[in-house]
């Protein structure tokens, strides 16, 4: 840490709030697009969606500033607090109340994510792994994304569809994170190699497809179903490739492994519970 922890905390919380507002605006815009109508084309004509995109850009800017002022282990857990901003904001603007159980599960999910990030604390690995080491892990991760996407598209339940498509999008964002280190290193040293590296195109492909599935998840169901799934999918995808390909290592003492296992369980259960809890109240709008 560079001596500016308070500034880092404030900047990270502002970033989290902007990310939350961006998610609410984008989900609101996407939910207004009827199934069967071109999603992306319609969103590109939506001022609300563009406002959400600006919120994402602003949030990223504050996140970068927060990382300049403080450590990753301060900033990244605080970014997770966007869930606690986004879900009540979404409920407010959609005309629903957050139930007590929804609040409990949202807080449990945020705490589990924070503990997972802090306790896991992976060491930096080798970003220059050969393609042969990427093949099987990438195939497994891609298979999970495909399975979640197909299950989401075939589901007739809006909550489950949003959850599954959100999870698929989050996993793709996590895969992009695992590819980012190598690409950014190349951009700083060998631009020509960066342009021709397969990792660059895989990174772009994961980012574009992940973004599309995120918007489909926003279109399909409530933010309480899609956003938690996206939020936990990203660290899961990044951690899987980081450990299997990049030789990153998490804390592996018995206590840490138990804590990580409990956190993963809580995250999965809370994500599903949030989707189901919100589904019970979507038919009872709050009087405006």
LUMKE-632145 format. One record per residue: residue in three letters; x, y, z of N, C-alpha, C, O in turn. Coordinates in steps of 0.2 Angstrom, whole numbers, plus 5000, padded with zeros to 4 digits. Last residue first. Layout:
REM residues N
AlaXYZXYZXYZXYZ/...
This chain:
REM residues 288
Unk476750174967477250224966476950294969477250344969/Unk476750024976476350074974476850134973477250144977/Unk477749884970477549934976477249994973477350014967/Unk477149734963477449804963477249844968476649844971/Unk477149584963476849624968477249694968477649714973/Unk477849494956477149504954476849554958476249554958/Unk479149484961479049524955478349534953478149574949/Unk479249404972478949474973478849514967478549564967/Unk479849284968479249284972478949354973478349354975/Unk481049324962480449294958479849294962479249304959/Unk481849354973481549404969481049384965480549424964/Unk482149224977481849264982481449324978480949344979/Unk482849164966482149134968481749184973481149194972/Unk483949244966483549234960482849214962482349244959/Unk484449224979484249294976483849284970483349324970/Unk484749084978484249104982484049174981483449194981/Unk485849084969485249054967484649074971484049084969/Unk486749154976486549174970485949144968485449184965/Unk486849084988486649144988486349174982485849204981/Unk487548964983486848964986486549034986485949034985/Unk488749014978488248984974487548984977487048994973/Unk489249074990489149114984488649084979488149114977/Unk489348974999488949025001488749064994488149084993/Unk490348894992489648864993489148924995488648924992/Unk491448984993491148964986490448934987489948944983/Unk491548985007491449045003491149034996490649054994/Unk491948855010491348885013491148945009490548955007/Unk493148855003492648805001491948835003491448825000/Unk493948945009493748955002493148915000492748934997/Unk493948885022493648955021493448965014492948985013/Unk494748775019494048765022493648835021493048835019/Unk495948835014495548795010494848785012494348785008/Unk496348895026496148935020495748895016495248925013/Unk496648785034496148835036495848875030495248885030/Unk497648715027496948685028496448735030495848725028/Unk498448815015498448785021497748755023497248785019/Unk498548875002498348805002498448775009498448705010/Unk498149014993498348995000498148925001497548905000/Unk498448984976498049014981498348984988498748944988/Unk499449024962499348974968498949014973499149074975/Unk499649004945499549044951499349004956499048944955/Unk499948944933500348924939500248974944500648984948/Unk499148964922499649014923500049004929500449044931/Unk498248844921498648864916499248914918499848904916/Unk497548824933497748764929498248784923498548744921/Unk497448954940497748894943497948844938498548814939/Unk496849034930497449054933497848994937498448994936/Unk495748964926496248974921496948994925497448964923/Unk495048984939495148914936495748914931496148874931/Unk495049124941495349074946495549004942496048984943/Unk494249164931494849184931495349144935495849124934/Unk492949104934493349084927494049104928494449074925/Unk492749154947492849084946493149064939493649024939/Unk492649294944493249264948493349194948493849164948/Unk491449284936492149314934492749294938493149264935/Unk490349234943490649194937491349224935491749184933/Unk490049324952490349264954490649224949491149194950/Unk489449424944489949444948490349384951490949394952/Unk488449354937488949384933489549394938490149384936/Unk487649324947487949264943488549294939489049264939/Unk487249444952487649404956487949344952488549334954/Unk486549494940487149524942487549484947488149474946/Unk485349404938485949414933486549434936487049404935/Unk484449414948484649354946485249354942485749314942/Unk484249544951484449504957484649434955484949404958/Unk483849594939484549614941484749564947485349544947/Unk482649484932482849534936483549544937483949494937/Unk482849434914482549434921482849484925483149534923/Unk483349464901482949404902482549404909482049374910/Unk484149564899483549564896483049514899482449524899/Unk485249524906484949584909484249584906483749604909/Unk485649424898485449404905485049464908484549454911/Unk486049494887485449454886485249434893484549424894/Unk487149564892486549604890485949554889485349574891/Unk487949454894487749494900487149534898486649544902/Unk488149414881487749374886487549404892487049394895/Unk488949524877488249504873487849464878487249474879/Unk490049514885489649574885488949554882488449584885/Unk490549384881490349394887489849454888489349454892/Unk490849414867490349374869490049374876489449374877/Unk491849514870491249534866490749484867490149504868/Unk492849444878492549504880491849524876491349544879/Unk493149334870492849324876492449384879491949384882/Unk493749404859493149364858492749354864492149354865/Unk494849474865494349514862493649474861493149494862/Unk495549354869495349404874494749444871494249454874/Unk495749294857495349254862495149304867494549304869/Unk496649384851495949374848495549334853494849344853/Unk497749384860497349444859496649434856496149464858/Unk498149244859497849274866497449334865496949354868/Unk498749234847498049214848497749234854497149244854/Unk499649384841499549334846498849304847498349344846/Unk499749494832499649424829499549364835499449314833/Unk499849604841499349604835499249534833498649514831/Unk500949574848500249574852499749574847499249544848/Unk501949584839501749514842501149514845500749464845/Unk501949724837501749674831501649604834501149574831/Unk502249774850501549784847501449734842500849714841/Unk503049734863503149704856502449714853502049664853/Unk502849794875503549774873503649764866504149774862/Unk501649824879502149874881502849854878503249894879/Unk500849724873500749784871501249834873501449884869/Unk501349614881501549624874501449694872501849714868/Unk500649644893501349644893501649654886502149684885/Unk499349634889499549694891500349704891500649754889/Unk499349494886499249534881499449604882499749644878/Unk499549434899499949424893499949474888500449494885/Unk498449484906499049504908499549494902500049534901/Unk497249434900497449504899498149524901498449564897/Unk496749304902497149324895497449394895497949404891/Unk496049314913496649274913497049284907497649274907/Unk495049404909495449424914496149384914496649414914/Unk494349314900494649374897495149404902495749424900/Unk493849224910494249204905494649254902495249254900/Unk492949314916493449284920494049264915494649264916/Unk492049334905492449394908493049374912493549394911/Unk491549204905491949234899492349294901492849304899/Unk490849204917491449154916491849184910492449174910/Unk489849294915490349304920490949264919491549284920/Unk489149234905489449294903490049314908490549334906/Unk488649124912489049114906489449174904490049174903/Unk487949194922488449154924488949134918489549144919/Unk486949254914487349294918488049254920488549284919/Unk486249134910486649184905487049224908487649244905/Unk485749094922486249054918486649094913487249084912/Unk484949204927485549174931486049134926486649154927/Unk484049214917484549274918485149244922485649274921/Unk483449094917483749114911484249174913484749164910/Unk482949094931483449044929483749064922484449054922/Unk481949204929482549204934483049154932483649174933/Unk481149154918481549214917482149224922482649244921/Unk480948994912480949034919481349094918481949084917/Unk481248914902480648964901480549004907480049044908/Unk482848884894482448894900481848934899481848994896/Unk483648894883483048844883482648854889482048824889/Unk484548984887484149004881483548954881483048974878/Unk485148914898484848984899484348994893483849014894/Unk485748804892485248794897484848864898484248854899/Unk486648874883486148834880485548824885484948824884/Unk487448934893487148974888486548934885485948964885/Unk487948824900487548874904487148914899486648934900/Unk488648764890488148724893487648774897487048764897/Unk489648854886489148834881488548804885487948814883/Unk490348864898490048924895489448904891488948934891/Unk490848734899490448764904490048824902489448834903/Unk491648734887491148694888490648714893490048704892/Unk492648834891492148844885491548804885490948824884/Unk493248764901492948824902492448844897491848864898/Unk493748654893493348644899492948704901492248704901/Unk494548724884494048674882493548664887492948664886/Unk495448784893495048824889494448784886493848814886/Unk496148664898495748714902495248754898494748764901/Unk496648614885496148574889495748624894495148614894/Unk497548724880497048684877496448654881495848674880/Unk498548784887497948814887497348774885496748784887/Unk499648704885499448704891498748744892498448734897/Unk499848734871499748664873499448664880499048614882/Unk500248864871499548854869499348784871498748764873/Unk501248904886501148884879500448864877500048854882/Unk501149054896501048984895500948964888500649004884/Unk501549184901501749164895501749084894502149054891/Unk501249214914500749234909500849204902500449204898/Unk501449124929501749134922501249144917500849104915/Unk500749214943501049154940501349174933501649234932/Unk500649284959500649294952501049234949501549214951/Unk499549204971500149234969500249234962499849204958/Unk497849244977498349204973498949244971499049304970/Unk496949254989497549294988498049264983498549244986/Unk495949194997496249164991496949194989497449154989/Unk495649295006495949235009496249195003496849165004/Unk495049394998495649415003495949345005496649345005/Unk494149334990494649374987495249384992495849374990/Unk493249275000493649234994494149264991494749234990/Unk492849385006493249345010493649295005494249285006/Unk492049444996492649484999493149435002493749435002/Unk491149344994491549364989492149404991492749384989/Unk490449345006490849285004491349294998491849274998/Unk489949475007490449455012490849395009491449395010/Unk489049464996489549514996490149495001490749494999/Unk488149355001488549354994489149394994489649374992/Unk487649415012488049355013488449345006489049325007/Unk486949525006487549535011487949475012488549485012/Unk486049454999486449494996487049515000487649514997/Unk485349375009485749345004486249385000486749364999/Unk484749485016485149435019485649405014486249395015/Unk483949545006484449585009485049535012485649545012/Unk483049435004483549464998484049505001484649494999/Unk482449435016482849375014483349395008483849375008/Unk481749555016482249545021482649485019483249485020/Unk481549614999481349575005481849575010482449575008/Unk481449764991481949714993481649684999481549715004/Unk480049804982480449814988480849754988480749694987/Unk479849874965479749824970480249834976480649874976/Unk480049964954479349964958479249914963478749894965/Unk481149984948480749934945480049934949479549904946/Unk481850064956481650094950481150044946480750064942/Unk482049984967481750044968481450074961480850084961/Unk482749874962482049864965481749924966481149924964/Unk483949944959483549904954482849894956482349904952/Unk484349984971484250034966483750004961483350034959/Unk484549854978484049904980483849954975483349974975/Unk485649814969485049774970484449814973483949814970/Unk486749904969486349894963485649854964485149874961/Unk487349914982487049974979486549954973485949984973/Unk487749784983487349814989487049874987486549904990/Unk488549764972487949724973487449754978486849754977/Unk489649844975489149864970488549824970487949854969/Unk490549784983489949814986489449844981488949864983/Unk491549744975491049694976490449724979489849704978/Unk492449844978492149844971491449794972490949814969/Unk493049794989492549854990492149864983491649884983/Unk493949694985493349684989492849734989492249724990/Unk494849784977494349734974493849714978493249704976/Unk495549874986495049894981494549844978493949854978/Unk496349794995495849844997495249864992494649864994/Unk497049714987496649684992496249734996495749715000/Unk497749804979497149764976496749734981496149734980/Unk498049964988498249894986497649864983497049884984/Unk497950134982497950084987498050014984498150004978/Unk498050224971498050254978498150194984498350204989/Unk497850144960498450184961498550204968499150214970/Unk496650094963497150044963497850084963498350064966/Unk495850214961495850174968496450134968496750124974/Unk496050234948496250284952496350254959496850264963/Unk495350114943496050124941496350174946496950164949/Unk494050154948494350094950495150094949495550074953/Unk493750264941493850274948494250214951494550214955/Unk493650204928494150264929494350264936494850274939/Unk492650114930493250094928493850144930494350124932/Unk491550214931491750164937492450134936492850134941/Unk491550274919491750314924491950264930492450284934/Unk491150164911491850194910492050234916492650234918/Unk489950134917490450084917491150114916491650094919/Unk489250254914489350234921489950184922490350184926/Unk489150234900489650294903489750284910490350294912/Unk488250134900488950124897489450174900489950164901/Unk487150204905487450144909488150134906488550124911/Unk486950284894487050314901487450264905487850274909/Unk486550194885487250234884487450264890488050274892/Unk485350154890485850104889486550144889487050124892/Unk484650274889484750244895485350194895485750194900/Unk484550294875484950344879485150314886485650324889/Unk484650164863484350184870484750234873485350214875/Unk485150114852484650174851484450204858483950244858/Unk485750004856486150064853485750124852486050174851/Unk484749924859485049954864485550014862485550064865/Unk484349874846483849914850484249954855484150014857/Unk485449804842485249864838484849904842484849964842/Unk485449704852486049754852485849814848485949874850/Unk484249634850484449664856484949724856484849774858/Unk482949624839483649634839483849674845483749734846/Unk481649534846481849594843482649604844482849574849/Unk481449424854481349414846481549474843481749474837/Unk480749494868481149444865480949434857480449444855/Unk480849684868480549614868480949564865481349574861/Unk481749774880481749754873481449684872481649634876/Unk481749814893481249844889481249814882480749834878/Unk482949754898482249724899481749754895481249714895/Unk483849844894483849784890483149744892482949714887/Unk483649954902483549964895483449894891483049894887/Unk483849894915483249924913483149934906482549924903/Unk485249854913484649804914484049834912483549794909/Unk485849984912485849934906485349884907485049864902/Unk485450034925485250074918485250024913484850024909/Unk486149944933485349954934485149994927484649974925/Unk487449954929487049894929486349904929485949874925/Unk487750094933487750064926487350004925487049994920/Unk487550084947487150124943487150104935486550104932/Unk488650004949487949984951487450024947486949994944/Unk489750074945489650014942488849994943488549964939/Unk489550184954489550194947489350134943488950134939/Unk489850114966489250144965489050164958488550154955/Unk491150074964490650024965489950054964489550024961/Unk491850204963491850154957491250104958490950094953/Unk491650244976491350284971491250234964490750234961/Unk492350144983491650154984491250194979490750174977/Unk493650184978493350114976492650114977492250084973/Unk493850314983493850304976493450234974493150234969/Unk493850274997493350324994493250314987492750304984/Unk494950194998494350165000493750214997493250184994/Unk495950284994495850224990495150194991494850174987/Unk495950375004495850394997495650334993495150334989/Unk496450285014495750325015495550345008494950335006/Unk497750245010497150195011496450235011496050205008/Unk499050295005498350335004497750285005497350285000/Unk500150225006500050275011499450315010499350365014/Unk500250114997500650174996500550235000500750294999/Unk500449945000500050005000500450065000501050065003/
